[in-house]
Amino acid sequence: MYLEVNEPIEVWPRFGVGRPRIERLFFRWKDRLFEVQDVTFYHMEWRGEALVHHLAVTAAVVQGRIRPSRNGRPVRRGVSPAALRVFELGFNSKSLVWVLEKYYEPE
């Protein structure tokens, strides 16, 4: 069941050199740090004068330290499917605010 949250969150995106695509994404919600494993859906919509980007993502709570590998690329730890949660994030391109819009709570 999806729960409406609509709370501002802290988000840390990492962009590739010379690319407008996000390579790695973290966000903090309820004092827990989540690492996005996959973006499952993306769309945009206009809300007045603001363009809002919506991302449906699967994410897991980060355990331990985050570090790059020797070649500078992120270390991908194996995450069990049971540890993944589904979230819908929104980014308002006018106010530059990230919002956790929805969270999927397994029944």
N, CA, C and O atoms as a MOPAC input file, in Angstrom:
PM7 MOZYME 1SCF
protein

 N      0.83800 1    -1.16300 1     0.00000 1
 C      0.00000 1     0.00000 1     0.00000 1
 C      0.89100 1     1.23700 1     0.00000 1
 O      1.85400 1     1.31200 1     0.76300 1
 N      0.57000 1     2.21500 1    -0.86100 1
 C      1.33300 1     3.45900 1    -0.92700 1
 C      0.83900 1     4.43100 1     0.13400 1
 O     -0.36400 1     4.62400 1     0.30900 1
 N      1.78600 1     5.03800 1     0.83700 1
 C      1.46600 1     6.03300 1     1.85100 1
 C      1.92800 1     7.39900 1     1.36600 1
 O      3.07400 1     7.55000 1     0.94200 1
 N      1.05200 1     8.39000 1     1.42300 1
 C      1.41400 1     9.76400 1     1.06900 1
 C      2.29300 1    10.32900 1     2.17900 1
 O      1.92200 1    10.26600 1     3.35100 1
 N      3.44100 1    10.87600 1     1.82800 1
 C      4.36800 1    11.41700 1     2.81500 1
 C      4.49900 1    12.92600 1     2.64200 1
 O      4.23000 1    13.67900 1     3.57800 1
 N      4.91100 1    13.38100 1     1.44800 1
 C      5.08300 1    14.79200 1     1.10600 1
 C      5.92300 1    15.56100 1     2.12400 1
 O      5.50800 1    16.60400 1     2.62900 1
 N      7.11800 1    15.02400 1     2.41900 1
 C      8.05600 1    15.67500 1     3.33100 1
 C      9.31700 1    16.06800 1     2.57100 1
 O      9.80200 1    15.29300 1     1.74700 1
 N      9.85900 1    17.26600 1     2.83500 1
 C     11.15100 1    17.62500 1     2.22700 1
 C     12.24000 1    16.68600 1     2.74000 1
 O     12.23200 1    16.29100 1     3.90600 1
 N     13.17300 1    16.33100 1     1.85900 1
 C     14.26400 1    15.43600 1     2.22800 1
 C     15.58700 1    15.99900 1     1.70300 1
 O     15.61400 1    16.83300 1     0.79800 1
 N     16.68700 1    15.51500 1     2.30200 1
 C     18.02300 1    15.83300 1     1.80900 1
 C     18.37800 1    14.79500 1     0.75500 1
 O     18.16300 1    13.59900 1     0.95100 1
 N     18.92500 1    15.26000 1    -0.36700 1
 C     19.30000 1    14.35500 1    -1.44800 1
 C     20.71100 1    14.70200 1    -1.91000 1
 O     21.07400 1    15.87200 1    -2.02300 1
 N     21.51000 1    13.64500 1    -2.17800 1
 C     22.86600 1    13.81000 1    -2.69100 1
 C     22.98700 1    13.06000 1    -4.00500 1
 O     23.16500 1    11.84200 1    -4.00900 1
 N     22.89200 1    13.78100 1    -5.13300 1
 C     23.11500 1    13.11400 1    -6.41400 1
 C     24.58200 1    13.20500 1    -6.81600 1
 O     25.28000 1    14.14600 1    -6.43700 1
 N     25.04400 1    12.22500 1    -7.58200 1
 C     26.38500 1    12.27000 1    -8.16200 1
 C     26.22700 1    12.16000 1    -9.66900 1
 O     25.65800 1    11.19700 1   -10.18300 1
 N     26.73800 1    13.16100 1   -10.36600 1
 C     26.63700 1    13.19800 1   -11.82000 1
 C     27.95300 1    12.75100 1   -12.44100 1
 O     29.02000 1    12.97700 1   -11.87000 1
 N     27.88200 1    12.12000 1   -13.60000 1
 C     29.07900 1    11.73200 1   -14.32800 1
 C     29.71200 1    12.93800 1   -14.99200 1
 O     29.02700 1    13.92100 1   -15.27400 1
 N     30.99200 1    12.87500 1   -15.24200 1
 C     31.71000 1    13.96400 1   -15.89400 1
 C     31.18900 1    14.11500 1   -17.32000 1
 O     31.18900 1    13.16000 1   -18.09800 1
 N     30.74700 1    15.32500 1   -17.64900 1
 C     30.26100 1    15.59600 1   -18.99800 1
 C     28.93000 1    14.95800 1   -19.33100 1
 O     28.54300 1    14.90800 1   -20.49900 1
 N     28.21300 1    14.46200 1   -18.30900 1
 C     26.91900 1    13.81200 1   -18.55200 1
 C     25.85500 1    14.43500 1   -17.66000 1
 O     26.10500 1    14.69100 1   -16.48300 1
 N     24.67600 1    14.67900 1   -18.20900 1
 C     23.59000 1    15.21200 1   -17.37700 1
 C     22.80900 1    14.11300 1   -16.66300 1
 O     21.70200 1    14.36000 1   -16.18300 1
 N     23.36000 1    12.91200 1   -16.58500 1
 C     22.65400 1    11.78400 1   -15.98800 1
 C     23.19000 1    11.50900 1   -14.57900 1
 O     24.39800 1    11.55300 1   -14.34600 1
 N     22.28200 1    11.22700 1   -13.65000 1
 C     22.67300 1    10.90100 1   -12.28300 1
 C     23.23800 1     9.48900 1   -12.26100 1
 O     22.59100 1     8.54600 1   -12.71600 1
 N     24.47300 1     9.34600 1   -11.72000 1
 C     25.09900 1     8.02600 1   -11.61900 1
 C     24.79000 1     7.34600 1   -10.29400 1
 O     24.66200 1     6.12400 1   -10.22700 1
 N     24.67300 1     8.13300 1    -9.26100 1
 C     24.44600 1     7.57800 1    -7.92000 1
 C     23.61700 1     8.57900 1    -7.13800 1
 O     23.79100 1     9.78800 1    -7.28900 1
 N     22.70800 1     8.07500 1    -6.29600 1
 C     21.79200 1     8.95800 1    -5.58700 1
 C     21.55900 1     8.42800 1    -4.17600 1
 O     21.29100 1     7.24300 1    -3.97900 1
 N     21.66700 1     9.32800 1    -3.19900 1
 C     21.38800 1     9.01700 1    -1.80700 1
 C     20.35200 1    10.00400 1    -1.29600 1
 O     20.28600 1    11.13700 1    -1.77300 1
 N     19.53800 1     9.58200 1    -0.32600 1
 C     18.65500 1    10.53400 1     0.35000 1
 C     18.48800 1    10.12700 1     1.80400 1
 O     18.62400 1     8.95800 1     2.16500 1
 N     18.18700 1    11.13100 1     2.63300 1
 C     18.00800 1    10.90300 1     4.06500 1
 C     16.53600 1    11.15400 1     4.41000 1
 O     15.96000 1    12.18700 1     4.06900 1
 N     15.95100 1    10.16100 1     5.10300 1
 C     14.56600 1    10.27200 1     5.56100 1
 C     14.46000 1     9.58000 1     6.91600 1
 O     14.91600 1     8.44900 1     7.07800 1
 N     13.86300 1    10.25400 1     7.87300 1
 C     13.69000 1     9.73100 1     9.23400 1
 C     15.01700 1     9.24000 1     9.81800 1
 O     15.09200 1     8.14700 1    10.37800 1
 N     16.04700 1    10.05000 1     9.68400 1
 C     17.38700 1     9.75700 1    10.22600 1
 C     18.00900 1     8.48200 1     9.68300 1
 O     18.87300 1     7.89100 1    10.33000 1
 N     17.57800 1     8.05100 1     8.50000 1
 C     18.19600 1     6.89800 1     7.84300 1
 C     18.67500 1     7.33100 1     6.46800 1
 O     18.00200 1     8.10000 1     5.78200 1
 N     19.83200 1     6.83900 1     6.07100 1
 C     20.39000 1     7.15400 1     4.76400 1
 C     20.07100 1     6.00000 1     3.81100 1
 O     20.35000 1     4.83900 1     4.10800 1
 N     19.48400 1     6.33800 1     2.66800 1
 C     19.10300 1     5.35300 1     1.65800 1
 C     19.95700 1     5.54300 1     0.41100 1
 O     20.25200 1     6.67000 1     0.01400 1
 N     20.34800 1     4.44100 1    -0.19600 1
 C     21.03100 1     4.48200 1    -1.48800 1
 C     20.06400 1     3.95700 1    -2.54300 1
 O     19.52400 1     2.85900 1    -2.41200 1
 N     19.85100 1     4.74300 1    -3.57900 1
 C     18.96500 1     4.33500 1    -4.66600 1
 C     19.67500 1     3.26900 1    -5.48800 1
 O     20.80300 1     3.46900 1    -5.93800 1
 N     19.01500 1     2.14600 1    -5.67900 1
 C     19.55800 1     1.03700 1    -6.45900 1
 C     19.12300 1     1.11900 1    -7.92000 1
 O     19.86900 1     0.74600 1    -8.82500 1
 N     17.88900 1     1.61900 1    -8.13800 1
 C     17.35000 1     1.64900 1    -9.49800 1
 C     16.25400 1     2.69600 1    -9.59700 1
 O     15.46600 1     2.87100 1    -8.66700 1
 N     16.20600 1     3.39400 1   -10.73000 1
 C     15.09400 1     4.29400 1   -11.03500 1
 C     14.15200 1     3.49600 1   -11.92300 1
 O     14.50600 1     3.12800 1   -13.04300 1
 N     12.94800 1     3.23000 1   -11.41700 1
 C     12.02000 1     2.36300 1   -12.14900 1
 C     11.05700 1     3.13200 1   -13.04100 1
 O     10.48900 1     2.57000 1   -13.97700 1
 N     10.87300 1     4.42800 1   -12.75000 1
 C      9.96100 1     5.23300 1   -13.56300 1
 C     10.32600 1     6.69500 1   -13.39500 1
 O     10.74600 1     7.11800 1   -12.31800 1
 N     10.16500 1     7.47100 1   -14.47100 1
 C     10.47000 1     8.90300 1   -14.42900 1
 C      9.45800 1     9.64400 1   -15.28900 1
 O      9.13600 1     9.21100 1   -16.39600 1
 N      8.96000 1    10.75900 1   -14.77900 1
 C      8.14200 1    11.65100 1   -15.59600 1
 C      8.23100 1    13.06900 1   -15.04300 1
 O      8.67800 1    13.28500 1   -13.91600 1
 N      7.79900 1    14.03100 1   -15.85500 1
 C      7.81600 1    15.44300 1   -15.46200 1
 C      6.40800 1    16.00400 1   -15.58100 1
 O      5.58900 1    15.51100 1   -16.35700 1
 N      6.14000 1    17.04800 1   -14.79600 1
 C      4.86600 1    17.75200 1   -14.92300 1
 C      5.06400 1    19.20400 1   -14.52500 1
 O      5.93700 1    19.52700 1   -13.72000 1
 N      4.25300 1    20.06500 1   -15.09300 1
 C      4.28900 1    21.47700 1   -14.73400 1
 C      3.31000 1    21.72600 1   -13.60700 1
 O      2.15400 1    21.31100 1   -13.68200 1
 N      3.76700 1    22.40700 1   -12.55000 1
 C      2.91200 1    22.87000 1   -11.45400 1
 C      3.06900 1    24.37800 1   -11.41200 1
 O      3.99500 1    24.90800 1   -10.79900 1
 N      2.15200 1    25.05400 1   -12.07300 1
 C      2.30000 1    26.50400 1   -12.21200 1
 C      3.51100 1    26.79800 1   -13.07100 1
 O      3.59700 1    26.32500 1   -14.20500 1
 N      4.44900 1    27.57200 1   -12.54700 1
 C      5.65900 1    27.91800 1   -13.28500 1
 C      6.81000 1    26.94300 1   -13.01500 1
 O      7.89000 1    27.09400 1   -13.58600 1
 N      6.59400 1    25.95800 1   -12.16200 1
 C      7.66700 1    25.04000 1   -11.78200 1
 C      7.54000 1    23.71600 1   -12.52700 1
 O      6.45500 1    23.14500 1   -12.63100 1
 N      8.65600 1    23.24900 1   -13.03300 1
 C      8.72500 1    21.92000 1   -13.62100 1
 C      9.13300 1    20.95800 1   -12.50500 1
 O     10.18000 1    21.13200 1   -11.88100 1
 N      8.30500 1    19.94700 1   -12.25800 1
 C      8.57500 1    18.98400 1   -11.19600 1
 C      8.94100 1    17.64700 1   -11.83500 1
 O      8.20800 1    17.11600 1   -12.66900 1
 N     10.09500 1    17.11900 1   -11.42400 1
 C     10.58000 1    15.82400 1   -11.89700 1
 C     10.18500 1    14.78000 1   -10.85600 1
 O     10.45000 1    14.95400 1    -9.66700 1
 N      9.55400 1    13.70200 1   -11.30000 1
 C      9.13000 1    12.61200 1   -10.40900 1
 C      9.94600 1    11.36900 1   -10.73800 1
 O     10.08300 1    10.99400 1   -11.90300 1
 N     10.48900 1    10.73200 1    -9.69800 1
 C     11.26400 1     9.50500 1    -9.87400 1
 C     10.70000 1     8.43600 1    -8.94800 1
 O     10.60700 1     8.65000 1    -7.73900 1
 N     10.32600 1     7.29900 1    -9.49800 1
 C      9.99500 1     6.13400 1    -8.67900 1
 C     11.27400 1     5.33200 1    -8.57900 1
 O     11.87600 1     4.98600 1    -9.59600 1
 N     11.69700 1     5.03200 1    -7.34900 1
 C     12.99000 1     4.38200 1    -7.14200 1
 C     12.87800 1     3.22100 1    -6.16700 1
 O     11.98300 1     3.18000 1    -5.32300 1
 N     13.80700 1     2.27500 1    -6.30100 1
 C     14.00400 1     1.27000 1    -5.26700 1
 C     15.27500 1     1.67200 1    -4.52700 1
 O     16.26900 1     2.05800 1    -5.14300 1
 N     15.23200 1     1.57600 1    -3.19800 1
 C     16.36300 1     2.00400 1    -2.38600 1
 C     16.48200 1     1.11100 1    -1.16200 1
 O     15.52200 1     0.47000 1    -0.73400 1
 N     17.68900 1     1.09100 1    -0.61300 1
 C     17.96300 1     0.30500 1     0.58800 1
 C     18.71300 1     1.18100 1     1.58100 1
 O     19.42800 1     2.10500 1     1.19400 1
 N     18.54200 1     0.88300 1     2.85800 1
 C     19.25800 1     1.60900 1     3.90800 1
 C     20.73900 1     1.29900 1     3.77500 1
 O     21.12900 1     0.14600 1     3.58800 1
 N     21.56200 1     2.33800 1     3.87200 1
 C     23.01100 1     2.17400 1     3.77700 1
 C     23.53500 1     1.61700 1     5.09800 1
 O     23.24400 1     2.14900 1     6.16900 1
 N     24.29800 1     0.56000 1     5.00700 1
 C     24.93700 1    -0.05100 1     6.16800 1
 C     26.43700 1     0.17000 1     6.03600 1
 O     27.01400 1    -0.15100 1     4.99700 1
 N     27.06800 1     0.70100 1     7.04500 1
 C     28.52100 1     0.89300 1     6.99500 1
 C     28.91200 1     2.13900 1     6.22700 1
 O     28.08700 1     3.02100 1     5.98900 1
 N     30.18100 1     2.20400 1     5.84000 1
 C     30.73300 1     3.37400 1     5.17100 1
 C     30.55900 1     3.28100 1     3.66500 1
 O     30.50600 1     2.19400 1     3.09100 1
 N     30.47100 1     4.45300 1     3.03800 1
 C     30.36100 1     4.54700 1     1.58900 1
 C     31.73700 1     4.93100 1     1.07100 1
 O     32.32900 1     5.89600 1     1.55400 1
 N     32.26000 1     4.18900 1     0.09000 1
 C     33.58500 1     4.51600 1    -0.42100 1
 C     33.67500 1     4.17200 1    -1.90500 1
 O     33.00400 1     3.25100 1    -2.37100 1
 N     34.50400 1     4.90900 1    -2.64900 1
 C     34.71200 1     4.55500 1    -4.05700 1
 C     35.70200 1     3.40200 1    -4.16700 1
 O     36.45300 1     3.13400 1    -3.22900 1
 N     35.70400 1     2.73300 1    -5.28900 1
 C     36.67600 1     1.67500 1    -5.53700 1
 C     37.97400 1     2.31800 1    -6.02200 1
 O     38.08100 1     3.54300 1    -6.08100 1
 N     38.94500 1     1.49800 1    -6.36400 1
 C     40.24200 1     2.02600 1    -6.82400 1
 C     40.12800 1     2.83800 1    -8.10300 1
 O     40.88600 1     3.78800 1    -8.29700 1
 N     39.20100 1     2.48700 1    -8.97200 1
 C     39.06700 1     3.21800 1   -10.22800 1
 C     38.12900 1     4.42500 1   -10.09800 1
 O     37.80300 1     5.06000 1   -11.10100 1
 N     37.69400 1     4.74500 1    -8.87900 1
 C     36.85200 1     5.92400 1    -8.65100 1
 C     35.37100 1     5.67600 1    -8.79900 1
 O     34.56800 1     6.54600 1    -8.46100 1
 N     34.98500 1     4.51800 1    -9.29200 1
 C     33.56100 1     4.20900 1    -9.44200 1
 C     33.03200 1     3.67600 1    -8.11600 1
 O     33.79400 1     3.10800 1    -7.33400 1
 N     31.74300 1     3.85000 1    -7.85400 1
 C     31.20300 1     3.40600 1    -6.56400 1
 C     31.24900 1     1.90100 1    -6.39600 1
 O     31.12200 1     1.14800 1    -7.36100 1
 N     31.43200 1     1.47600 1    -5.15800 1
 C     31.40900 1     0.06100 1    -4.82400 1
 C     29.94700 1    -0.35500 1    -4.71500 1
 O     29.19600 1     0.23400 1    -3.93800 1
 N     29.54200 1    -1.34000 1    -5.46800 1
 C     28.16400 1    -1.82900 1    -5.42300 1
 C     28.11200 1    -3.04500 1    -4.52000 1
 O     28.69200 1    -4.08900 1    -4.81900 1
 N     27.42700 1    -2.89800 1    -3.44300 1
 C     27.25900 1    -4.01800 1    -2.53400 1
 C     26.00200 1    -4.77500 1    -2.94200 1
 O     25.03500 1    -4.18100 1    -3.41800 1
 N     26.02600 1    -6.07900 1    -2.75300 1
 C     24.83900 1    -6.86000 1    -3.03700 1
 C     23.75400 1    -6.54100 1    -2.01100 1
 O     24.00500 1    -6.55800 1    -0.80600 1
 N     22.56900 1    -6.25500 1    -2.48900 1
 C     21.44900 1    -5.93500 1    -1.61400 1
 C     20.37100 1    -6.97100 1    -1.87200 1
 O     19.98700 1    -7.20500 1    -3.01700 1
 N     19.88800 1    -7.58600 1    -0.81300 1
 C     18.83800 1    -8.58700 1    -1.00200 1
 C     17.54200 1    -7.88600 1    -1.39500 1
 O     17.26700 1    -6.78600 1    -0.91700 1
 N     16.75100 1    -8.50300 1    -2.25400 1
 C     15.48400 1    -7.90000 1    -2.66700 1
 C     14.57000 1    -7.57900 1    -1.48400 1
 O     13.76700 1    -6.64900 1    -1.55800 1
 N     14.68600 1    -8.33700 1    -0.40000 1
 C     13.84900 1    -8.08000 1     0.78100 1
 C     14.21900 1    -6.76300 1     1.45100 1
 O     13.39300 1    -6.18600 1     2.15900 1
 N     15.44300 1    -6.27300 1     1.24400 1
 C     15.88900 1    -5.02700 1     1.86900 1
 C     15.47200 1    -3.79700 1     1.07400 1
 O     15.54500 1    -2.67900 1     1.58200 1
 N     15.03800 1    -3.99100 1    -0.16700 1
 C     14.66100 1    -2.86000 1    -1.01700 1
 C     13.28000 1    -2.33000 1    -0.67300 1
 O     12.36700 1    -3.09200 1    -0.35700 1
 N     13.14500 1    -1.03100 1    -0.73900 1
 C     11.86400 1    -0.35100 1    -0.54600 1
 C     11.60000 1     0.52500 1    -1.76300 1
 O     12.53700 1     0.91900 1    -2.45800 1
 N     10.34600 1     0.82800 1    -2.02400 1
 C      9.96200 1     1.64900 1    -3.17100 1
 C      9.51200 1     3.02400 1    -2.67700 1
 O      8.70700 1     3.13800 1    -1.75200 1
 N     10.05600 1     4.07100 1    -3.32300 1
 C      9.74900 1     5.45200 1    -2.96600 1
 C      9.42600 1     6.23600 1    -4.22600 1
 O      9.85900 1     5.87200 1    -5.31900 1
 N      8.66700 1     7.31000 1    -4.07400 1
 C      8.49500 1     8.26500 1    -5.15900 1
 C      9.05000 1     9.59400 1    -4.67700 1
 O      8.57700 1    10.16200 1    -3.69200 1
 N     10.07200 1    10.08600 1    -5.39300 1
 C     10.71000 1    11.34600 1    -5.06800 1
 C     10.28600 1    12.40400 1    -6.07800 1
 O     10.02200 1    12.09200 1    -7.23900 1
 N     10.22200 1    13.64400 1    -5.63700 1
 C      9.91300 1    14.74900 1    -6.52700 1
 C     10.93800 1    15.85500 1    -6.36700 1
 O     11.35400 1    16.16900 1    -5.25200 1
 N     11.35000 1    16.45000 1    -7.49100 1
 C     12.29600 1    17.56100 1    -7.46700 1
 C     11.66500 1    18.75000 1    -8.16500 1
 O     11.35100 1    18.68700 1    -9.35300 1
 N     11.47900 1    19.84800 1    -7.41700 1
 C     10.91800 1    21.07600 1    -7.96000 1
 C     12.06200 1    21.90200 1    -8.52400 1
 O     12.91900 1    22.36800 1    -7.77300 1
 N     12.08700 1    22.09000 1    -9.86000 1
 C     13.21000 1    22.77100 1   -10.49900 1
 C     13.18900 1    24.28400 1   -10.28600 1
 O     14.16900 1    24.96100 1   -10.59700 1
 N     12.10400 1    24.81600 1    -9.76700 1
 C     12.07500 1    26.25900 1    -9.47500 1
 C     12.56900 1    26.53200 1    -8.05200 1
 O     13.40600 1    27.41200 1    -7.85200 1
 N     12.06700 1    25.79500 1    -7.06800 1
 C     12.47000 1    26.00700 1    -5.67500 1
 C     13.71600 1    25.20300 1    -5.31300 1
 O     14.32600 1    25.44700 1    -4.27100 1
 N     14.10600 1    24.23400 1    -6.16800 1
 C     15.25000 1    23.33900 1    -5.94600 1
 C     15.09600 1    22.51600 1    -4.67400 1
 O     16.06800 1    22.27200 1    -3.96000 1
 N     13.86400 1    22.08800 1    -4.39700 1
 C     13.55400 1    21.29700 1    -3.20100 1
 C     13.17700 1    19.88200 1    -3.62700 1
 O     12.38600 1    19.68200 1    -4.54800 1
 N     13.76800 1    18.89500 1    -2.92800 1
 C     13.41500 1    17.48600 1    -3.10500 1
 C     12.36600 1    17.12100 1    -2.06100 1
 O     12.44600 1    17.55400 1    -0.91200 1
 N     11.38800 1    16.32900 1    -2.46700 1
 C     10.30700 1    15.90500 1    -1.57400 1
 C     10.11800 1    14.39600 1    -1.71300 1
 O     10.10300 1    13.85900 1    -2.82100 1
 N      9.97500 1    13.72700 1    -0.57800 1
 C      9.56100 1    12.32600 1    -0.59900 1
 C      8.04500 1    12.35200 1    -0.68600 1
 O      7.36600 1    12.70200 1     0.28000 1
 N      7.51600 1    11.98300 1    -1.84300 1
 C      6.07700 1    12.09500 1    -2.06600 1
 C      5.31800 1    10.87400 1    -1.55200 1
 O      4.29100 1    11.00200 1    -0.88600 1
 N      5.84200 1     9.68200 1    -1.87500 1
 C      5.14900 1     8.45800 1    -1.48400 1
 C      6.15900 1     7.40400 1    -1.06100 1
 O      7.33100 1     7.45200 1    -1.43300 1
 N      5.67500 1     6.45500 1    -0.28000 1
 C      6.47300 1     5.34100 1     0.19100 1
 C      5.60300 1     4.10200 1     0.12500 1
 O      4.44400 1     4.14100 1     0.53900 1
 N      6.13500 1     3.01100 1    -0.38500 1
 C      5.36600 1     1.77500 1    -0.45300 1
 C      5.61800 1     0.95700 1     0.80000 1
 O      6.75400 1     0.57600 1     1.08300 1
 N      4.57700 1     0.69400 1     1.53600 1
 C      4.65500 1    -0.10300 1     2.77300 1
 C      4.12400 1    -1.49500 1     2.45600 1
 O      2.93400 1    -1.65100 1     2.18300 1
 N      4.99700 1    -2.52100 1     2.48800 1
 C      4.51000 1    -3.87600 1     2.21900 1
 C      3.49100 1    -4.31700 1     3.26400 1
 O      3.61500 1    -3.99100 1     4.44500 1
 N      2.50500 1    -5.04400 1     2.82500 1
 C      1.43900 1    -5.47600 1     3.76300 1
 C      1.77500 1    -6.77900 1     4.41700 1
 O      0.99600 1    -7.28200 1     5.22700 1

